[in-house]
């Protein structure tokens, strides 16, 4: 029987939604593994809409579910309908939409609030012993919800390659153990069944991000 994996998206586009390269990488690696994928997103307004050429907010209003549908050719469901029994694992790609729409990390950091449906999904999968795969900024969700877990967002010292490394130190303040990993690697918290990889937290070429996400997906499926 094919494994079934839920994927939660946060919009469409790195600055205000899910990172498209990362989301596509997740879908490709799952497809190669002959996994049945169920994609979800919350039916809610985005925090804001960003012009991806200028990198500046606009006056537009867009819906997270409707925008996420662009990435998966419309094959998506409202996150409110997600059923634990229908899925063997949960994966959440990165992108600023995770920190803006799935939680308020972008504006509140470690004091953020997580979208109730996202929090419920993560807690339900964790309680059931079903694995979680998180990449780029999305490990902050586990850091906030599951203190004491082991995670990676890459490295914990800022440099040209790791410009957002301080995220790791903030996660430590939430009681998590951060494990430094290269972009082509993933960290497996076997006890909590959480697999994380840095993806575009690293200034890396897209093929290295793709490979790291492949490792994450492979490890998630081993645990499923």
N, C-alpha and C positions, 0 to 999 in steps of 0.2 A: 504493500500500500504506500502511495506517495506521501511524503511528509507535507504538512500544511504549515505555512508560515504567514503570520500577519505582519504587514508593513504599515507603519503610521507615517504619513506625510504631513508637512506643515505649510503648504503653499507651493509656489513655483518660482524659483529664482533665489540665488544665494543671499541677497541682501534683505529679503522680506519673506522668504519661504524655504522650501527644501532645496538643497544644493543639487542641481540637475545631474551633474556628472556622478555624484555619489549615489543618488537615487537610481540612476540608470545602471550603475555598477552593481548595486544590490540586486536589481531585477535580472540582470544578465547572469550573474553567478548563481542565483536561485534557479533560473531557467535551465542552465547547464546541468544542475543537479536534479532536474526533473521534479522540482517542488511545485506544489499547488500554492499559489500566492494569493492572499486576500489583502487588498489594500484599503486602508481607511484614512480618514482625515476628519477633524472636527468641523461641524457646520457652524461657522462663526466668522465674524469679520476679522480681517488681519489687523494687527496693531497699526500698521500704516502700509502704504505702497511706495516703493523706492524706484526711481528712474535708474535702471541698471547701466546706463551710459554715463550719467552725471554722478551717480551715487548719492542722489539727494531725494528726500521725501517729496511726494506730489500730493495734490488735493483729492486724488482718487480714493475710492473705497472698493475693496475686493474681498471675496469670500474664500476662506481657506480651503474648503471642500471643492469648490468650483475651480479654483486655481490648481489644486493638486491633481485634479482630473486631467489636466493637460499632459502631465508626465506619463500617465498610464493609459492614455487613449480612452479615457472615460470609464475605465473599468475600476470603479472605486465605490466605497460605501461610507455612509455616515459612521463616524467612530462610535456613536451612541449605540450602534447595532452590533458591535464586536462581541462575539461569544467565545469565552475561553475554550469551550468544548470543541469548537470548530478549528482550533489552531494548536500546533505543537510548539511554536516558538514565536517570538516577537522581535522585529528589527526596526530600528528608527534611524534613518539617515540624518546627516547634519544639515547645516544651513542656518542662517540667522533666524529663520522662521521658528526653529526649535526654541530659541531664546527669546523670541518676541510673541509667538502665537501659542506654542505648547506650554510655555511658562513665561515668567517675567524676568528671567535672568539678565536680559540685555539692559534693563533699567534698574533692577534691584539686587543683582548679584546673588550672594548667598542667602539673602533675605527674601528671595523670590517666592512666588506662589505658582504651583503647577496646575494646569488645567485639570479639573476634577476627573474628566473621562480618561485623560492620559495617566493621571496618578492611579486611578482604579485599574487600568489595564496593566501597568507595571507591577503593582502590588499583587494583582490576581495571578499573573504569570509566575511571579517570584514565589508566592505562597504555594502554588501548585507544582513547583519544581520544574517549570518549563523555562528554557533558556531565553536570555535577552541578548540581542546584539545591538550595540550602540557605537556610532562613529562620529568623528569630528566633535562638535559641541554637545551632542546629545548625551554623552555620559554625565553631564551635570544633572540630568533628570534623576539618574540613579543615585548620584551623590546627595541630592536633596531628599529623596524618598527612602533610600536604603542605606543609612549611615553604617559605616563599618565595612562596606564592600571594597573590593580592589578594582581600580580603574586605570585607564590611560587616556590621556589626550595628547600623548607624544612625550615632550620633555618639560621639565619644570624650571628651566633657566632660559630667559629670553635671549634671542640672538636673531640674526637675519633669517635663518631657516625656521626658527620657532618664535614668531612675533607675539603669539598669544599664550606663551608658556605660563604666565601668571595664573591662568585659569586653573592649572594643576594645584597651585598653592592655595587658592580659595577653596578648592574641593577638599584639600587636606584639613582646612579649618572646619569643614562640615563633618569631620570624623572619618574620612575615607583614606585608604592607602593608595597613593599614586605610584605607578610603576612606569619608569621611563622606557619607551619603546620607539623604534624607528618607524617611519611611515609605512614600510612594507611588512611590518609585524603587527600582531594583535596580542593582547593580554587576556588570559583566561582565568577568571576567578572561579575555580572549580566548585568551591563551597556554595557560592551564591548563583552559579550558572550564569555568569555575566561575561560576555566577550566584548572587548572594546578595541578600537583602532583609531589613530589620530586623523586620518584622511587629510582634509585641507586645513587642519590646524597647523600643518607643515607647509612651507613654501616649496612644494615638490611638484615634479611633472605629473600630469594626469595619469600616466600609465603606472606610476608608483602608487598613487592613491588607489587606482583600480586594483592593483595586486594586493595591497593591504586589506582592502574590503573583501577581496576573495578569500584571504586567510580568515578574516572574521566570520564570513558566511560558512566556510568549511567547518570551523570550530563550533559554531552554533548548531549546525546540523549533526555533528558528532554527539552533542549533548541532548538533542531532541529525541 
